[in-house]
Amino acid sequence: MLRLTALIHTQDDGVGLGRTLESLRPCDEFLVVDHGSRDDTLLVAREYGARILQLADRRDADPLARAQHDWILAVLPTETLSEGLEASLFEWKLGAHSPDEAFSVETHEEQAGKWVSAGLSTRLLNRARESWSGTLPPARERSSILEGALLRFPRR
């Protein structure tokens, strides 16, 4: 079975981070990259067993190199997996995938009490073949689409 690291960049996201981490059941590791949080973000991350990298530490400048698994699922601290996406990821882990493959996910944003499509974005990649700096990986023209959606809540 494939193993999966969830990569989450945070800064003062303690309010919603627990909801995000709770939804990441298909992931085998939570890697939280903190950008100087002053709220309870790090406390919440620790409660869920996340490994925390603080970018102030030069050793942590490349979070992908610090992940325990090659397959990386990048999510924002305001996003959760829908039940459909959670099921798709559990099924995905049972398959055989080329490291050159990338996978995109539909994102829905909560706006004024309604869910609005924010489109597809590349979120699942193999770090051995793709590296990036920043919060989310770059879009890949050729990527498979995972069923289900990421649900993005407004920042509080």
N, C-alpha and C positions, 0 to 999 in steps of 0.2 A: 504494500500500500504506500502511495506517495505521502510525503509529509509536507506540511504547509506552514509558513510563517506569515502572520498578519503584521504588517508594517503600518504604524500610525504615528504621524507627526502631531505633536500637541503644543499648545501654549494657553494656559489658563482655561482648560477644557474639563475641569473637574465635574461640572454640573451634568454633562451628558456622556462622559466617557464610560461610566459603568454600563449604560444601556448599550453602547457600542461593543464593549468587551463581552458582555453577556450574550450577544448575538453571534459571536464568532466561534461557535462550538465546533465547526469543522477544522479549525486551525489548531496546530500542535504547539505553537509558540506565539506569544504576543510580544512584539518588539516595539516599545514606545520610545520615540525619539522626541525628547522634550527640548523646547526652545526657550527655557527660562520661566517656567510657570511660577506664579506667586500664590496660586490658590491651592486646593487640595488635589490637583491632577495627579501628582506622584503618589499620594496616599491611595487614591482610587486604583491607579495602575498596579500598585503593589498588592492590594487586596485581591486582585484577579490573577496574581502570579506573573505579571508582565516583567520582562527584562527592560530596564530603563537605560537609555543612552542619553547623556546630556551633551549637547553640541558644544558646550563651553570646554569640554575635554577634547583636546586635539586627537586623541586616540579614537574617538567616536565620530570623526569627520565623515566616514563612509559607512553609514548604517547597513548597507547591503552586505558588506564584508563581515559584519558582526552577526548576521542571521545564522541560525543553526541549520536551516533547510534551504535548498536551492530554489524552491518554488515560493514566490512572494505574492501575497495578496495585499495590495495597497488600499487602505480605506482612510477616510477622514474621521476625526473624532466626533463628528455630528451625524455619522451614517450608521445604519444597522442593516443586517442582512434580512431580506424577506424570507419567509419560510421556504418559498420556492427556490431561492438562491442557496439557502442553507442545504436543501436536499440535493441540488445540482452539484454543490461542492463535495458533499459526501460521496456522491456517485463518481465525480471527476477523480477523486483520490483513488478509486479502485481501478482506474484505467491506466493505459500506457500512453504517455505523451512525449513527443519529441521536445528536447530543450529549446528548439527553435520556434515552437508554437507560442502564441500569445492568446489571451482570452479577454473578451470585452464583456461588459455588464451594462444593462440598462439602469439608469439612475432616475429616481423620482424624487422631486423636492416638495416638501410641504409648504404651501403658500396659501395664506388666508383660509386654513382649514381644508384645503383640497390638495390632492396629489397632482403635480404637473411634471411631465416628462422633461428631463434635462438631457436626454439623449444617451448614446452609448459612450463608454470610455474604457480604455484598456486598463485593466486592473490586476490581472494575473499573469505573471511572467517568470521565467527562469533567470535567476541572477547570473548564471554562468554565461548566458548569451546576451543579456540586456542589462545595461546599467543606466542609472539616471541620477541626477541630483534634483532636489526639490521634493515636494510633497507627493506628487503622483507621477507615474511613468508617462512618457509621451505616447500619443495615440499611434497605433500601428494600423496601417491600411489593411493588412491581411491578418485578421484574427478571428478565431471562433467565438461564437456568442454563447454565453452560459445562460440557461433559463433562470428566471427569477429576476429580482431587482435589488439594487441598493436603495434604501430609503433615507433621504437626507432631511434632517430636521433643522429648523432655524437655530442659529447660535443664540444663547441666552446670556 
